[in-house]
Amino acid sequence: MSFSLVRTYASTTGFGRRAASGIALKYANAAYSAALAKSPQVLTKVQAELNAISKSIEDTPELKTFVSNPTLSVKERNAGFPTLYARAEGTGAKKEAVSDITKNLFALLSENGRLGETAGVIEGFNELVAKHKGELNVTVTSAAPLTKDVLSRLETTLKQSQTAQQAKSLKLTNKVNPSVLGGLIVDFGEKTIDLSVSSRINKLNNLLQQSV
């Protein structure tokens, strides 16, 4: 899929949570296809760049505001790209220009007013790369960071699942979200196991409301 097709799709699709997810996947597919067509090395480079940019956005409130502000003009958005790319370029002797594929991706997102889709695009790109490499990415969300021992036991258990056995490797990531209160939310493949306290509280609240 070419970037031109993404431009056409993005300009004719409406807003909304479900539509936004579809739009992000279209951009992710376009960037992934373009990188893979070049070489596996380029695919790896683009993934590293996108993950560095994602980390910068997470760590820098100004960048988070930059990508989520729909009132910025194209000129203002383009002027902010050097800062967005800074971590991906590295520093000192290791500094290397961001690839044209990454630049084209963000140019399109900017042109179509879709910079707010950045997180979904990068997530979708990583999922495509993982599928290409035969990796199974597992995200475990908890209220507080899990210890290495707990993560190791979780990984051992998950490797016994049919989904994990079909993959070449399993990569476990622990995300922290205090709103889950306690317990775990495990996302792997197309499955989600919600063992969080917040989920149980919501179910209890629903039951109480139905009984009133």
Backbone torsions as a table, in degrees:
resi	resn	phi	psi	omega
1	MET	NA	131.6	-176.6
2	SER	-89.9	161.9	177.8
3	PHE	-64.5	-29.3	179.3
4	SER	-65.0	-35.1	177.8
5	LEU	-67.3	-36.8	177.5
6	VAL	-63.7	-40.9	180.0
7	ARG	-59.7	-43.9	179.8
8	THR	-64.5	-45.3	-178.2
9	TYR	-63.0	-47.4	-175.8
10	ALA	-64.7	-30.5	-177.1
11	SER	-80.2	-12.6	-176.6
12	THR	-114.8	-1.5	-177.8
13	THR	-100.0	142.4	-177.1
14	GLY	-79.0	174.8	178.2
15	PHE	-84.8	177.4	179.7
16	GLY	126.4	156.1	-174.6
17	ARG	-61.5	-47.4	-178.2
18	ARG	-68.3	-39.9	179.5
19	ALA	-66.1	-39.6	-179.5
20	ALA	-61.7	-39.5	179.2
21	SER	-63.9	-40.1	178.2
22	GLY	-66.3	-40.3	178.7
23	ILE	-63.2	-46.0	179.9
24	ALA	-58.3	-40.6	-179.0
25	LEU	-67.6	-33.8	177.3
26	LYS	-64.3	-44.6	178.1
27	TYR	-64.9	-42.5	-180.0
28	ALA	-61.0	-44.0	179.1
29	ASN	-61.8	-42.0	-179.2
30	ALA	-63.6	-45.9	-179.7
31	ALA	-66.6	-41.7	179.9
32	TYR	-62.3	-47.3	-178.7
33	SER	-63.1	-41.2	-179.8
34	ALA	-64.7	-41.7	-179.0
35	ALA	-69.6	-44.4	-178.4
36	LEU	-65.3	-34.1	179.2
37	ALA	-64.5	-28.4	178.1
38	LYS	-73.2	-60.9	179.0
39	SER	178.9	160.4	175.8
40	PRO	-58.9	-32.1	-179.9
41	GLN	-66.9	-40.2	178.4
42	VAL	-66.7	-39.3	177.8
43	LEU	-58.9	-44.1	179.0
44	THR	-64.6	-40.9	-179.5
45	LYS	-64.5	-45.6	-179.5
46	VAL	-63.8	-40.4	178.4
47	GLN	-62.3	-42.8	179.0
48	ALA	-62.7	-40.4	179.2
49	GLU	-63.9	-46.5	-178.0
50	LEU	-64.9	-38.3	178.7
51	ASN	-69.5	-34.0	176.3
52	ALA	-66.8	-40.9	178.0
53	ILE	-65.1	-41.6	178.2
54	SER	-60.0	-42.6	179.4
55	LYS	-65.0	-39.2	178.9
56	SER	-62.0	-42.3	179.9
57	ILE	-64.3	-40.9	179.7
58	GLU	-65.3	-37.4	-174.3
59	ASP	-87.7	-15.8	-173.6
60	THR	-121.9	107.0	-178.6
61	PRO	-55.0	-36.5	-179.0
62	GLU	-64.0	-38.9	179.3
63	LEU	-71.3	-35.8	177.8
64	LYS	-63.4	-39.6	177.2
65	THR	-68.4	-39.2	-179.0
66	PHE	-58.1	-48.8	-176.6
67	VAL	-76.2	-19.7	-176.2
68	SER	-102.3	0.3	-177.6
69	ASN	-90.8	105.6	-176.7
70	PRO	-77.0	-7.5	-176.4
71	THR	-86.8	-9.9	-179.1
72	LEU	-69.7	142.9	176.1
73	SER	-77.5	164.8	177.3
74	VAL	-58.2	-40.0	179.7
75	LYS	-62.2	-42.8	179.7
76	GLU	-66.5	-40.1	178.9
77	ARG	-65.5	-43.8	-180.0
78	ASN	-62.7	-34.9	-179.7
79	ALA	-68.3	-23.1	-178.9
80	GLY	-88.0	-8.2	-176.1
81	PHE	-62.1	-40.4	179.1
82	PRO	-54.5	-40.2	178.1
83	THR	-67.6	-39.0	179.4
84	LEU	-64.0	-35.7	-176.8
85	TYR	-85.3	-11.3	-169.3
86	ALA	-52.2	-50.2	-176.9
87	ARG	-68.1	-35.0	180.0
88	ALA	-66.2	-28.1	-179.5
89	GLU	-78.7	-22.0	-177.6
90	GLY	81.5	-169.6	-179.0
91	THR	-137.6	163.8	175.3
92	GLY	58.1	-137.6	-176.7
93	ALA	-67.7	-22.6	-178.8
94	LYS	-86.2	-1.5	-177.1
95	LYS	-65.0	129.9	-176.8
96	GLU	-140.7	136.9	-177.6
97	ALA	-60.9	143.7	176.6
98	VAL	-67.1	141.8	-176.2
99	SER	-64.1	155.2	178.3
100	ASP	-62.6	-32.6	-179.4
101	ILE	-64.2	-44.4	177.8
102	THR	-65.1	-42.4	179.0
103	LYS	-63.8	-42.2	179.0
104	ASN	-63.6	-38.3	178.7
105	LEU	-59.8	-49.3	-177.8
106	PHE	-72.9	-28.8	175.3
107	ALA	-63.7	-40.7	178.4
108	LEU	-68.6	-42.6	177.8
109	LEU	-60.0	-40.8	179.0
110	SER	-67.1	-48.0	-177.7
111	GLU	-59.1	-37.7	-177.7
112	ASN	-94.9	8.0	178.9
113	GLY	65.3	35.5	-175.6
114	ARG	-117.4	22.7	178.5
115	LEU	-60.7	-25.5	177.5
116	GLY	-64.0	-14.1	179.1
117	GLU	-89.1	2.8	-172.7
118	THR	-52.2	-48.8	-177.6
119	ALA	-59.7	-44.4	179.6
120	GLY	-66.6	-36.2	178.7
121	VAL	-64.0	-46.9	-178.7
122	ILE	-66.4	-39.9	177.4
123	GLU	-62.5	-43.7	179.0
124	GLY	-64.3	-39.6	178.4
125	PHE	-61.6	-45.9	-179.9
126	ASN	-63.0	-36.8	178.4
127	GLU	-65.4	-40.0	178.7
128	LEU	-65.8	-41.2	178.9
129	VAL	-65.9	-41.9	179.4
130	ALA	-61.5	-42.1	178.8
131	LYS	-64.3	-40.9	179.1
132	HIS	-61.8	-37.5	-177.9
133	LYS	-89.5	-3.4	-178.8
134	GLY	76.7	24.7	-179.3
135	GLU	-93.9	149.0	172.9
136	LEU	-114.0	111.6	178.3
137	ASN	-88.0	122.5	179.5
138	VAL	-114.8	125.4	177.7
139	THR	-109.7	122.3	178.3
140	VAL	-109.9	114.3	-179.1
141	THR	-99.9	129.0	-179.1
142	SER	-137.9	163.9	-178.8
143	ALA	-71.3	-27.6	179.0
144	ALA	-139.8	157.7	-179.9
145	PRO	-56.0	137.0	178.8
146	LEU	-85.9	148.4	179.0
147	THR	-73.8	161.2	179.3
148	LYS	-60.3	-34.8	-179.1
149	ASP	-65.3	-44.5	179.7
150	VAL	-65.3	-43.7	179.2
151	LEU	-63.2	-38.7	179.1
152	SER	-64.4	-41.7	179.2
153	ARG	-68.0	-37.7	176.9
154	LEU	-63.1	-44.3	-179.3
155	GLU	-61.6	-42.4	179.0
156	THR	-61.2	-42.2	179.7
157	THR	-67.0	-44.2	-177.7
158	LEU	-66.2	-32.5	-179.4
159	LYS	-64.9	-17.9	179.6
160	GLN	-83.4	-10.0	-178.7
161	SER	-74.1	156.1	-179.7
162	GLN	-63.7	-38.2	180.0
163	THR	-61.5	-44.8	-178.6
164	ALA	-68.6	-36.3	-178.2
165	GLN	-68.3	-20.8	177.8
166	GLN	-83.3	-12.2	-179.3
167	ALA	-95.7	158.5	178.0
168	LYS	-77.4	-32.7	-179.9
169	SER	-152.7	161.9	-179.3
170	LEU	-124.5	130.6	179.0
171	LYS	-118.3	120.6	-176.3
172	LEU	-104.4	129.3	178.6
173	THR	-125.2	132.2	178.7
174	ASN	-102.9	117.3	175.6
175	LYS	-105.9	141.8	-178.6
176	VAL	-105.3	127.2	177.6
177	ASN	-142.8	101.1	-176.4
178	PRO	-56.3	-22.0	-176.6
179	SER	-68.4	-15.7	177.8
180	VAL	-75.1	-13.1	175.4
181	LEU	69.8	-47.0	-179.5
182	GLY	-174.6	172.8	-178.1
183	GLY	76.3	-161.8	-174.8
184	LEU	-139.7	153.2	167.7
185	ILE	-123.2	119.6	-176.5
186	VAL	-112.0	119.7	177.5
187	ASP	-111.5	121.6	175.7
188	PHE	-150.0	134.7	-174.4
189	GLY	60.5	-128.5	177.5
190	GLU	-103.9	15.9	-175.6
191	LYS	-111.4	148.3	175.0
192	THR	-132.6	127.8	175.4
193	ILE	-111.3	111.3	-176.7
194	ASP	-99.6	103.0	178.5
195	LEU	-114.1	25.8	-175.3
196	SER	-82.2	153.9	176.3
197	VAL	-66.0	-38.3	-179.2
198	SER	-61.4	-35.9	178.1
199	SER	-65.3	-41.7	179.2
200	ARG	-65.4	-38.9	178.5
201	ILE	-64.8	-42.3	178.7
202	ASN	-61.9	-41.6	178.8
203	LYS	-64.0	-40.2	178.3
204	LEU	-63.9	-43.9	179.0
205	ASN	-61.2	-41.3	178.6
206	ASN	-63.2	-41.3	179.2
207	LEU	-64.0	-41.8	-179.7
208	LEU	-64.6	-40.7	179.1
209	GLN	-65.7	-36.9	-179.6
210	GLN	-71.0	-27.8	-176.7
211	SER	-86.0	-10.8	-178.6
212	VAL	-76.4	NA	NA
